Amino acid sequence: MCGRYASTRSPEDLAGLFDVDQWDREAALGPNYNVAPTDQVWAVLEKADRETGAVERQLRPLRWGLVPFWAKSPAVGAKMINARMETVHEKRAYRRAFAKRRCLLPADGFYEWQSVPATETHKAYKQPYFIHPHDGRVMALAGLYEVWRDPDRDTDDPQAWWRTCTILTTEATDAAGRVHPRMPLAIDPADQAAWLDPSHEDPDELRALLTSPAGGELDARPVSTAVNNVRNNNPHLLDPAETGDPEAGKDSSS
């Protein structure tokens, strides 16, 4: 499960890190310390130019929560924020995107929660952890994207087209495995070009790119329960917090 993450790098930084050829500067997203489902998120993807046919690597915003092309309503996207890597190539909602529309979702790290039992002084609660690469590098989360057209709008209406995405998850390892059994799957830098290549459609070869990260790469630290509220979105959400006090660090600032 991946239901919240942080993505705070500027588009200029991301364009350099991922060798992006093209991005729309007017579509810039600000840093987001509490990315939640249905938010607009940065995605790296490759598409062929309609006029030249040349494949371009793009950085563009997508809505988190995949809406399959056959969906009756975009509301279904809120339930499709994650796809299991073990079955993604088989599921009707994801198999076409897995074959043709893959992307990378840059992240500083992700949040997971661990249940804490009640004590004499505190009620039971869930302690959030921020899980991130120990060396501070950007995670390239494996994603899929789709394009859905609103049948109630004209084709030439920009709002008729929904571009949405989902994050692939795998069995948790390393520090993440001590907090939650599932985690988002990051694509190794050596495999990112193959993952993004739209001409690469062999499901077995694609699945071979979906490997669990090596041990020792991730750290997990407890953070404030302020992250539980999606309205809270500031750098302090990443600050270390003491466990055992569910009220510590709570705020409602943005």
Secondary structure, DSSP 8 states (H G I E B T S, - for coil): ----EEE---HHHHHHHTT-SEE-GGG----EEEE-TT-EEEEEEEEE-TTT--EEEEEEEEEES---TT-S-GGGGGG-SEEETTTTTT-TTTHHHHHH-EEEEEESEEEEEEEE---SSS--EEEEEEEEETT---EEEEEEEEEEE-TTS-TT-GGGEEEEEEEEEEE--HHHHTT-SEEE-B--GGGHHHHH-TT---HHHHHHT-----TTSEEEEEB-GGGGSTT--SGGGGSB--TT-TTTT-----
